[in-house]
Amino acid sequence: MIYSEDTEYGVKFYQDIKKNRSPVLDYIEQLSDKEKAKVLKYIEFLRTQKGYLEEPYSRHIKGKIRELRIDFGRNRHRIFYFIFIKKTIILLHAFLKKGQKILAVEIRKAEENCLEVLKNQKIYE
C-alpha cells in the first residue's frame, strides 16, 4: 500500500492483553511531572520525525526495534519501539537504564511485546 506524504504518523502503546494494561504508559505515569513532560515531548518529536531520529535521540537495537533515549539528570529513560503498518509507531517497553549496557532481559521483553503486536495486529490498526 502506498501512503501519501501528508499522512501523519501516529503513536500507540503496546497493550498487555492478559493484564489489560500498557506497561509503557504505566512507566510514564509513575515519573515526576518534569520527567513525564520531557518523555512526552520526545515521543511527540519521534512522531513528527516519522519514527526516525539520529543519535543521541534514538538508536537501532535489533531487527526493527529501536530505542528512544531520554536523559533527565542522572536518569536515563529508554523506550523501545518499532514502526508498524499504516505509519504507526508502537511503543513496546520502557525502563530506566542503570548501567553502561542495555540488559538482554530488556531487549527480550521488547521482542516478546513486538511478537504480541504482530499476533494481534487488529488492536493496533
N, C-alpha and C positions, 0 to 999 in steps of 0.2 A: 504494500500500500504506500502511496506517495502522499506526503503531508505538505500543505502549503507552508511557506516560510513564516507567515504571520500567526500560525497556530502556536500558542504559548505552551510551555511545559508546565506540568502540574507536579505536585509533591504529595505522596501518600505514605502513610506509616504502615509498616508490617503489622498485621493483626494475628496474634496468637489465638487461633480458633478455639483450642481446648480451654484456655483460661479466659477467653473473651476480653482481651486487653491488648494494648500496644506497648511493648516494652520500651520502645524509643520515646514515645510520648510520656510514659511514666518516668523515664530518666530525666527528661527535660523539665517536667513538672516539679521534681524534687530539688532543682537548682535554685540558687538565690535569684532574686529579681534581676540583678545586673547580669549574672551569667546567663539566665534564661533569655534575656533580651539580645545578648550577643549571639547566642546559639541560633535563635530565630532569625536574626539578621543574616547570618551566614547561610542558613537554609534558603532564605529568600534570594540571596546573591547567587547561590548554586542554581536555583530555578531560573533566574533571569539570564544566567550564562549557559543555559541548556545542558546542565549537568556536568560540564567540563570546566574545571578550574585548574590552573597551573599550581605547582608548588610555590609557596608553602601552604596554600589553602586546601589542596586536595592531592591525593596520591593514589596510584594504582596499587591494589593489594594482591588480587588473584582472580584470574578469569575476568568476569565482568564486574567484579566487586572493586569499588574504590572507597577511600576514606575521606571524609570531610574533617579537617583539622581545625579545632577551635581552641586557642590558648587564652587562658584568663588568669593572669598572675602566674602562680605555680601550677594551677590546674590545667591539664591537657585533655580536653574532651575530644573524643573521637566518635564519629558516626559513620558506620559502613552503609553504603548504598549502591544501587545499580540503576541503569536506565532500562525501563520496561517499555512495552508496546504503547503506542499512542502517546508518545512523548511524556511519559510518566516516570518520575524519579521515585523509587521506593526506598525509604529509609529502613534498613534492616536491623541494625543493632547499634547500641550506644554504650560507651563505657568511659571511665576515667583512666587514662594511661598513666601508669605509675613508674615504669622503667624505661630503659632505652629502646627495647624491642617490644613489638606487639606480641602478646602471648598467643600461642597456637590455639588455645581454647576460645579466644575471642574471634579468631578467623573462622574456626569451625562453627561457632554459633551463627555467624553471618551466613556461611554457606548453607547451613541447615534451614535458616529462615528464607534464604533465596529459593531453595528447593520447594519449600512450602508455598511460596508465592507462585511458583511455576505450576504446582499441582492444583492450586486454587485460583487460577487466573481471573475468573469471573468476578471475584471480590474486588480486584484492582482495576478493572476496566472502566 
